[in-house]
Amino acid sequence: MGRIAGVTAAETRKRLLRAAADVFAQRGYDGTRVADIAAAAGVSNGALYAHFGSKVELLVAALREHGRRKLEDLFHEDPTESVIKLLLTVGNRLPTGKDASGDLVVEALVAARRDEDVARPMRDYIGDRADWLCDLMRVGQDRDEIDPELSPKALAHLCLLLALGSTLITPDLHPVDKDEWAALLTRLTCALARPNTTAQTGAP
């Protein structure tokens, strides 16, 4: 029951997660039924439940699979790149537009405020993202790019606030000049760095 004919279990799961991400982003958590996701994926309800035990499980799994991870992706592409430069690269993209992955995050966060069954796994999800960001800040500190007196946890929290806030404050609500935004971020990231590492950030 858990597979589409001729398709592996892993492929079916991947199809379900893509469908879940799209449907949750379009309809919201409360407005989405499990049957809607199964239909969008082209499977039966039974096939869906062979992979996921509940709508909550689908939501968090879809978020882990399709949520925004631009910073993590860039880091894995080139782990030797300056952490400050990575922060600038991703930060400059934050006000430029919205995408389905951002909508998915918003719906998950709204659902978590209303439903404790959603809040529990969302705390784990946000905690995992924060832990990864903390580790990245420590990498920057080990490389003498980021002031070691700054708290990696506080820096990670700031990154989360900026990233999650950008999913809510979209250009249609409040546009910002890209050059002015870039200048502000450069000033902020220079404040995080050791005084003798400014040249490594690519900042003026």
N, C-alpha and C positions, 0 to 999 in steps of 0.2 A: 504493500500500500504506500510505502514511503518513496517510491520512485516513479518517474515518468517512463513509459516504455522506451527502451533504447537509450536512456539517459542514466548516468551513474548517480548514486546517492549524493556525492559531493556536488555534482552539477545541479541537482534538484535543490539542494540546500542553498546554493549560490543564487539560483533563480528566485527562490522564496525571499531571500534577504534583499535582493534588488527590488522585488515587487513591494515588500514591506516598507522599504525606505521611500519609495515613490508614493505609495498610498498614504502612509502616515504624514508625509510632507504636504500632500494635497488636501487631506480631509481632517487631519488632526487625530490625536489618539482617541478621544471620545467618539469621534465621528467615524471611526474605522472599525469594521467587523472582521473577524478572522476569515469569514467567507469572502470578504472583499479582496483580501490578500491572496487567498487561494485562487480565486478567479483570475486575478491579475497575473499570477504566476502560471496559470494554466494547469492547476492540479486540483485534486479533490480536497475537501476538508480533512479527510482521513490521512491523506498523504502529508498534509501540512503538520498534523499532530504527531506524525511519525518522527518529525524532526524537531518540533518545538512544542513545549507543553502548555504554553499560554500566550496571550497577546502581549503581556509584559515581557516575556522572554524574547519574543520576536522583536519588540521595540528596541530593547537594549542590544540584542545581537546585530540588528540592522545598523544601529548607531556605531557600534564598534567596527563594523565592516565598511560603512559608507560615510561616517562622520568626518568632519574636517580634520585633516592631519597634515596640513601643508608644511609646517615646520619640521615635523618628524620625517616626512618624505624628502625634504631638501637635505636634512642632516644625513640620511642614509645614502643619498646620492653622492655626497662628498663629505665624509666624516672629518676631513682635515680642514674644512672651511671654517673661517672665524665665526664663533658663536654670535658675536655682536653683529656681524654682517648678515647672518641668517635671520636674526631678529629684525633687522632693518628691512630685509627683503620681504619677509612675511608681513611685517607691520605696514609696509607701504601698500600692500594689496588689500588690507582690511576694509577701507572705505569705498572700494571701486565697484562693488556690486554684490548681489545676492545670488545664491545658488540653492539647489535642492538639498544639499547636505546641511546648509545653514538652516533651512526650514525644518529639517528633521530634528536638529538640535533644539530649536525653539519649541517644537511640539513636545519633545521629551521633557524639557525643563518645566513647561507649563503643566504637563500631566503629573510630574513629580510633586508639584506644589499642591495638587488636589488629591492625590492618591498615594498613600503610604506604600502600597504594593509596588508602585513605580519608583517611589523615592528611594527605597532601599537599594535596588540594583543601580540606580542613577548615582547614588553616593559612591558606590564602588567604581563606576565608570569615571566620574569626575576625579576620584581619588587616584585612579591609575594614570589619568592624564596629568594630574598635578605631580605625581611621583616622577613621571618621565621628564617633565619640565624641570623639576628640582635637580635631577641627574644632569640635565643639559647645562644648567647654571653652574653646577660643580665642575663640569668639563671646562667651561669658560674660566672659572676661577683657577683650576689646575694649570691652565695654559697662560695664566697671568693676563687674561683679557678683562676679567670682571673683578672688581674689588672684593677681596676675600672677607671683608668685614660686613658685606651685605648678606642678608639671609636668603639662601636659595629658595626657601619655602615662600617668603614674601615676594620674591621675584616671580616665582611660578604663579602665585596668586594674581599678581598684576597682569601677567600674560593671559591667564584665563579670563580675567575681567575684560581685557581689551578684545580678545577673540570672541567671547560670547556676546559682549555688548555690540560688536559689529554685526551680529546676526539680527539684532533688533533695530539698531539705528542704521537703516539702509539709505542709499543716496536719494531715494525719492522722498524720504522724510527729512533728511538734513545733509545736503551735499557739502563737500569741503574741497577746496582747491588742492590738487595733488601735490603741487610744489610746496605749498604752505604746510601741508601735512608731513611731507618728507622732511622739511626743515625742522619741524617740531620733534619728530622722531629722532633725527640725528642729534639734536641737542639733548634729548632724554637719554639716548644710548651712550653718548659721550660721558654723561654724568655717571653711568654705571661702570665705565671702564677705568682701569688704572690710568693715571695721567700720562704715562709713557707708552700707552698702547693705542692712542687715538689714531695713529697712522694706519693701524691694522684693520680698522673698521671700514675704511673707504670713505670716512667722513672728512669734510674739509677742516 
